[in-house]
């Protein structure tokens, strides 16, 4: 990331405009003095999962004792290899290794890596659903990408 850079995130959980958000990244969302695409991608995954979890709670009635739950999983679709592999492969390995990467160093964006794992696990426990991350081609992520670009145009630069 560069000093003075701006970032935005785009979240789309359906075709409905009410389920699509362009969110400028500001210092309350990310206190890091530098904005980067990887940090924005992680923030988008965290926010997407938070909003998707809320939508599930709002749109699907709680199951009662003995009833089947038809929605058993939440899938976060992302064109970010960093997020998809990070949450499913790298972050768990880092955690098992005392939050160190294979070279023994502290990984970049560790604060958000831990937060994305925590958000995923909390959603899994709260809604008793599996949470998955699916890497899609960039051409299939146009809506979230355009929302992120719109948000970045309205975002303040990071404070050093």
N, C-alpha and C positions, 0 to 999 in steps of 0.2 A: 504494500500500500504506500501511497504517497501522502505527504503532508498537504492538507488543503483539499484533498479529494472528497468527492461526495459519493453517496451510495443510496440505493433504494432497493426495496424488495417488492416482488409481485407475487400475490397468492390468488389462485383461482381454484375453487373447489366445485364449481359447476359452471354451466353456461350463463346462469343468471347473473346480471350485474350486481345484485345484492350479495352475491357470494364471491366477489372479486375485489381485491384491494391493492392499491398502489400506496406503499408505505415508505415515506422518506426515513432513512436511517439518521437518527440524531444521537446526541450524547446520552440521552436517557435510555436509549435502546442499546447503544454500544459505546462504552466509555473509552475504547481504544483510541489513542491519538492518531491512528492511521486507518483509513478505509481501504479495504481490498475486496476483490471479487469473491475470494474464498470466504471471507467473513460475512459478506452479504448473502452468499449461498447458504451458509450455516444458519444465519438469522432467518432467512426465508423458510428453511426447513422447520426451525423451531416454531416460528409464527404460524406456518401452515398447519403443523400438527396441533398447535393450540386451538386454532380456529376450526379445524376439522373435528377435533374432539368436542368442542362446544356445539358444533352443528349436529353431531351424532346425538349428543345429550338433548338438544332442543327438538330434533326432528323424529327421533325414535323413542317411543315410550320405554320406560324402564321395564325390564322383565320381572315378572312375578315368580314366586317359587313354583317350580315345575314347568314353566314355559320355556320354549326354545328361543334362543337368540339367533336370528337369521343373519345379522351382520356380525361376522366374527373377526373382521380385520380392518385396519386402516392402512391405506397405501399412500405414501407420499411419492408422487412422480416428480422426478427432477432430471434436468439435462446435465446436472453436475456430477461428474465422476467422483470429485472430492467428497461430496455429501453421500452419495450412494455407497461408495466403498468405505468411506470414513465411518459411517454409522454401523455398517454391517461387518466390516473386517478390521479396519485400523484401530478405531477407538477401543473396542473390546480388548484387542491385543495390547494396546498401550496401557489400559487399565490393569490388565494382568501383570504387566511389566512395571508397575509402580508409576504409571503415567510417563513412561519413557518410550521413545521409539526404538527401532531395532539397532540404531547406532548409539543408544544410551542417552540421547539428548532429549530435552523437553520439546515436545512437538509444537509447531506453530498453532496458534488459535486454540490453545488448550482450554481456556475458559469456556469458549463456545462448544468445543467438543464435549466437555463434561456436561454442559447445559443441554445439548441435544440428546445425549444419552439419558439424562435425568428426565427430560420432558417425555421422551419415548417410553421409558419405564413407568412413569406416573400414569400416562394415558393407558398403557397396557393393564396396569393394576386397577385403575379406576373404572374402566369400561370392560374389563375382562376380555379384551380383544388383542389379537396380535397386531403389531405395528411393523410394517415393512417399508422399505425404500426401493423404488424401482427406477432404474436409469432409462430414460427415454431419449430419443434423438432430439437435437435442438429444433428441428423442423416441427416437432410435435409439442413444443413448449412456447409457441409464439405468444399466447395470451399472457402468461406469467412474465415472459421476457419484456413485452411491451409495457406492462404495468410497472415493472422494475425500472425501466428507462424513464418512464413518466415520473415516478417517485424520485429518482436520482436528480432530475432537473429541479425539483422543489426542495431538495435536502440541503441542510446547512453543512459546511465543511466541518471536519473533526476539529475539536479544540486540542491543542498540544498541551 
